[in-house]
Amino acid sequence: MHGWSLDVNNYHQRARNYFDHNNIGNSNVFFPLTVDGARFYGWEVAVRSPRLFRRGEVYLAYSYAHALGAAPYPEV
């Protein structure tokens, strides 16, 4: 497999006071959201070929990601 490239990445990230947005209905209007705690994790795979037939390369990428959020606790 001379010249081919394979990249694999696994990640896990935590954040506090994370700022995000959500669109309203099916429009381009966004509503800002602040999340007390967030956790992101996933993995990515990318395959790149060498130059084929003196024309170009083939590049394939796949990613799987998951996000979890925690709302702030109400003050008592």
N, CA, C and O of each residue as an XYZ file, in Angstrom:
304
protein
N       0.838     -1.191      0.000
C       0.000      0.000      0.000
C       0.879      1.250      0.000
O       0.681      2.161      0.804
N       1.830      1.278     -0.892
C       2.783      2.391     -0.975
C       2.075      3.697     -1.343
O       1.361      3.761     -2.344
N       2.275      4.723     -0.536
C       1.727      6.034     -0.816
C       0.373      6.317     -0.197
O      -0.066      7.467     -0.193
N      -0.295      5.318      0.319
C      -1.602      5.522      0.954
C      -1.395      6.033      2.375
O      -0.378      5.749      3.009
N      -2.374      6.791      2.865
C      -2.300      7.354      4.206
C      -3.576      7.009      4.965
O      -4.675      7.139      4.426
N      -3.436      6.574      6.202
C      -4.567      6.250      7.071
C      -4.396      7.013      8.377
O      -3.381      6.867      9.057
N      -5.392      7.829      8.729
C      -5.367      8.597      9.975
C      -6.571      8.196     10.815
O      -7.698      8.179     10.320
N      -6.337      7.877     12.075
C      -7.396      7.520     13.016
C      -7.250      8.415     14.234
O      -6.146      8.593     14.749
N      -8.369      8.985     14.703
C      -8.337      9.905     15.830
C      -9.490      9.573     16.771
O     -10.619      9.362     16.330
N      -9.203      9.529     18.052
C     -10.207      9.327     19.086
C     -10.089     10.514     20.044
O      -8.988     10.844     20.485
N     -11.223     11.162     20.371
C     -11.140     12.347     21.216
C     -12.222     12.348     22.288
O     -13.273     11.723     22.148
N     -11.927     13.067     23.357
C     -12.836     13.240     24.492
C     -12.556     14.631     25.059
O     -11.421     14.945     25.416
N     -13.589     15.455     25.140
C     -13.400     16.827     25.596
C     -14.503     17.190     26.580
O     -15.662     16.820     26.388
N     -14.140     17.911     27.629
C     -15.105     18.430     28.600
C     -15.030     19.952     28.605
O     -13.967     20.534     28.390
N     -16.178     20.591     28.855
C     -16.217     22.053     28.874
C     -17.173     22.516     29.971
O     -18.156     21.840     30.275
N     -16.879     23.666     30.559
C     -17.750     24.302     31.550
C     -18.239     25.615     30.956
O     -17.507     26.286     30.229
N     -19.486     25.981     31.271
C     -20.093     27.206     30.751
C     -19.960     27.285     29.228
O     -19.498     28.286     28.682
N     -20.366     26.228     28.571
C     -20.264     26.112     27.115
C     -21.371     26.929     26.454
O     -22.528     26.859     26.867
N     -21.018     27.699     25.431
C     -21.978     28.528     24.711
C     -22.293     27.861     23.377
O     -21.382     27.505     22.630
N     -23.581     27.689     23.075
C     -24.021     27.056     21.835
C     -25.223     27.824     21.304
O     -25.629     28.823     21.897
N     -25.788     27.376     20.207
C     -26.972     28.007     19.636
C     -27.891     26.945     19.040
O     -27.462     25.833     18.730
N     -29.149     27.306     18.890
C     -30.159     26.416     18.326
C     -31.051     27.240     17.402
O     -31.479     28.336     17.763
N     -31.331     26.709     16.206
C     -32.172     27.484     15.300
C     -33.643     27.344     15.700
O     -34.052     26.334     16.272
N     -34.427     28.375     15.389
C     -35.843     28.412     15.729
C     -36.622     27.909     14.524
O     -36.640     28.546     13.471
N     -37.263     26.761     14.689
C     -38.015     26.157     13.592
C     -37.105     25.818     12.427
O     -36.004     25.302     12.618
N     -37.568     26.110     11.218
C     -36.786     25.867     10.013
C     -36.339     27.208      9.433
O     -36.583     27.496      8.261
N     -35.688     28.022     10.255
C     -35.284     29.360      9.830
C     -33.798     29.572     10.074
O     -33.111     28.694     10.595
N     -33.320     30.729      9.697
C     -31.935     31.102      9.940
C     -31.787     31.966     11.185
O     -30.760     32.618     11.369
N     -32.797     31.976     12.035
C     -32.764     32.725     13.285
C     -32.301     31.766     14.381
O     -32.844     30.671     14.524
N     -31.296     32.180     15.153
C     -30.731     31.316     16.181
C     -30.989     31.868     17.573
O     -31.016     33.081     17.784
N     -31.175     30.962     18.512
C     -31.404     31.278     19.917
C     -30.156     30.867     20.689
O     -29.782     29.695     20.641
N     -29.489     31.789     21.404
C     -28.275     31.428     22.132
C     -28.584     30.575     23.364
O     -29.577     30.802     24.056
N     -27.731     29.601     23.624
C     -27.877     28.709     24.781
C     -26.555     28.683     25.546
O     -25.482     28.663     24.944
N     -26.640     28.684     26.859
C     -25.465     28.480     27.696
C     -25.670     27.203     28.489
O     -26.657     27.053     29.209
N     -24.725     26.288     28.347
C     -24.807     24.978     28.995
C     -23.796     24.953     30.131
O     -22.636     25.319     29.938
N     -24.232     24.516     31.333
C     -23.361     24.501     32.511
C     -22.162     23.576     32.303
O     -21.028     23.960     32.592
N     -22.396     22.391     31.816
C     -21.315     21.441     31.567
C     -21.589     20.693     30.281
O     -22.738     20.361     29.991
N     -20.549     20.421     29.502
C     -20.700     19.697     28.248
C     -19.585     18.671     28.119
O     -18.480     18.861     28.627
N     -19.899     17.575     27.425
C     -18.908     16.524     27.171
C     -19.064     16.077     25.728
O     -20.169     15.755     25.292
N     -17.970     16.055     24.989
C     -17.949     15.651     23.594
C     -16.996     14.482     23.444
O     -15.905     14.485     24.016
N     -17.400     13.491     22.683
C     -16.480     12.402     22.395
C     -16.827     11.782     21.052
O     -17.959     11.882     20.579
N     -15.845     11.148     20.451
C     -16.059     10.518     19.167
C     -14.757     10.038     18.569
O     -13.713     10.034     19.223
N     -14.838      9.629     17.305
C     -13.654      9.177     16.589
C     -13.778      9.547     15.118
O     -14.875      9.761     14.604
N     -12.639      9.616     14.458
C     -12.560      9.985     13.053
C     -11.585      9.064     12.343
O     -10.588      8.631     12.921
N     -11.885      8.766     11.076
C     -11.002      7.961     10.234
C     -10.900      8.661      8.881
O     -11.910      9.091      8.324
N      -9.687      8.773      8.356
C      -9.472      9.372      7.038
C      -8.480      8.513      6.253
O      -7.467      8.066      6.791
N      -8.786      8.291      4.972
C      -7.921      7.523      4.073
C      -7.635      8.402      2.861
O      -8.555      8.959      2.261
N      -6.360      8.527      2.504
C      -5.957      9.324      1.334
C      -5.078      8.454      0.436
O      -4.155      7.785      0.901
N      -5.385      8.482     -0.846
C      -4.624      7.690     -1.814
C      -3.459      8.513     -2.364
O      -3.435      9.736     -2.227
N      -2.499      7.836     -2.984
C      -1.472      8.583     -3.714
C      -2.091      9.129     -5.008
O      -3.250      8.839     -5.306
N      -1.358      9.887     -5.748
C      -1.846     10.430     -7.022
C      -2.130      9.269     -7.978
O      -1.259      8.433     -8.218
N      -3.352      9.219     -8.523
C      -3.772      8.115     -9.390
C      -3.852      8.570    -10.844
O      -4.451      9.602    -11.144
N      -3.256      7.811    -11.729
C      -3.312      8.055    -13.175
C      -2.886      9.479    -13.543
O      -3.353     10.035    -14.537
N      -2.012     10.051    -12.749
C      -1.505     11.416    -12.953
C      -2.630     12.449    -13.026
O      -2.477     13.497    -13.654
N      -3.751     12.150    -12.386
C      -4.914     13.034    -12.447
C      -5.278     13.628    -11.087
O      -5.441     14.842    -10.967
N      -5.404     12.798    -10.079
C      -5.859     13.310     -8.794
C      -5.738     12.267     -7.701
O      -5.152     11.202     -7.894
N      -6.292     12.587     -6.572
C      -6.247     11.719     -5.402
C      -7.667     11.359     -4.984
O      -8.629     12.038     -5.346
N      -7.779     10.296     -4.226
C      -9.050      9.910     -3.613
C      -8.899     10.128     -2.118
O      -7.909      9.708     -1.519
N      -9.887     10.788     -1.515
C      -9.847     11.092     -0.087
C     -11.191     10.725      0.510
O     -12.230     11.177      0.028
N     -11.182      9.911      1.552
C     -12.403      9.489      2.220
C     -12.251      9.769      3.709
O     -11.246      9.402      4.317
N     -13.258     10.423      4.296
C     -13.229     10.744      5.726
C     -14.567     10.356      6.347
O     -15.622     10.546      5.742
N     -14.510      9.813      7.556
C     -15.714      9.457      8.298
C     -15.522      9.896      9.743
O     -14.436      9.761     10.305
N     -16.591     10.426     10.339
C     -16.512     10.897     11.717
C     -17.778     10.501     12.462
O     -18.881     10.587     11.922
N     -17.611     10.069     13.695
C     -18.731      9.792     14.580
C     -18.512     10.626     15.834
O     -17.466     10.525     16.475
N     -19.499     11.453     16.185
C     -19.356     12.321     17.352
C     -20.632     12.271     18.183
O     -21.723     12.040     17.663
N     -20.473     12.491     19.478
C     -21.595     12.485     20.406
C     -21.369     13.616     21.409
O     -20.246     13.840     21.862
N     -22.444     14.324     21.749
C     -22.332     15.430     22.700
C     -23.387     15.278     23.788
O     -24.529     14.909     23.513
N     -22.996     15.565     25.023
C     -23.899     15.537     26.168
C     -23.798     16.879     26.883
O     -22.716     17.460     26.971
N     -24.921     17.368     27.391
C     -24.915     18.636     28.106
C     -25.662     18.530     29.416
O     -26.550     17.691     29.565
N     -25.305     19.379     30.369
C     -25.953     19.419     31.666
C     -26.455     20.831     31.936
O     -25.707     21.800     31.810
N     -27.716     20.938     32.306
C     -28.299     22.241     32.618
C     -27.829     22.706     33.984
O     -27.470     21.885     34.827
N     -27.826     24.009     34.214
C     -27.434     24.501     35.531
C     -28.463     24.117     36.596
O     -29.656     24.016     36.314
N     -27.986     23.907     37.810
C     -28.865     23.579     38.908
C     -29.613     24.829     39.373
O     -29.013     25.901     39.458
N     -30.890     24.718     39.670
C     -31.615     25.909     40.170
C     -31.129     26.264     41.571
O     -30.828     25.392     42.386
N     -31.062     27.558     41.824
C     -30.623     28.004     43.150
C     -31.795     27.908     44.120
O     -32.934     28.212     43.767
N     -31.507     27.490     45.317
C     -32.564     27.309     46.339
C     -32.515     28.451     47.307
O     -33.311     28.501     48.244
